[in-house]
């Protein structure tokens, strides 16, 4: 019997392929898109006049603007991720320890002020704020690293403790991010299911206390 050729089915569409290659990034943006679209529709349905007065434009503009903004952000983040695979990014962190330490400290010191400004929207807004400003800090870090690589042709600092920290971060961070994101999604789904049960089956507070007692 002749050996059959290996069949490697790859998506021909670049959009599908990018979704497949960057599933966590896609899931993050998709989740935030659904959340903000839903909250916008709910706010508009609850009080149209107040919504238009607050945001200045009707629901038709936002129903187009929100998906467009998240789609463009997704395109940019996935494009940037395609330029830096795991090992290349790790080596870049190892080559620029001073820039990494300084910008990480600046991120930690600035984050509480950002959270105080944007945390009124709940746990999802807090999560989005942390991720957003981490990404902005990452862009600044890339710029600093690029300037540093022009000025300093060779790596001047090699700290063993720093290398160990980077290795641990690259192992732990992906799992930690997936766990936190999954936990947030699970909490939101639980809240939605709980809300649907209370609305559809007309449960009151007393009924729920009896149900869970």
Protein Blocks (a to p, Z undefined) as FASTA:
>chain_A
ZZddddddddfblklmmmmmmmmlmmmmmmmmmmmmmmmmmmmmmommlmmmmnopafkl
mmmmmmmmmmmmmmmmmmmmmmmcfklmmmmmmmmmmlmmmmmmmmmmmmmmmmmmmmmn
ojklmmmmmmmmmmmmmmmmmmmmmmmmmmmmbdfbdcfklmmmmmmmmmmmmmmmmmmm
mmmmmmmmmmmmmmmmmmmnopafklmmmmmZZ
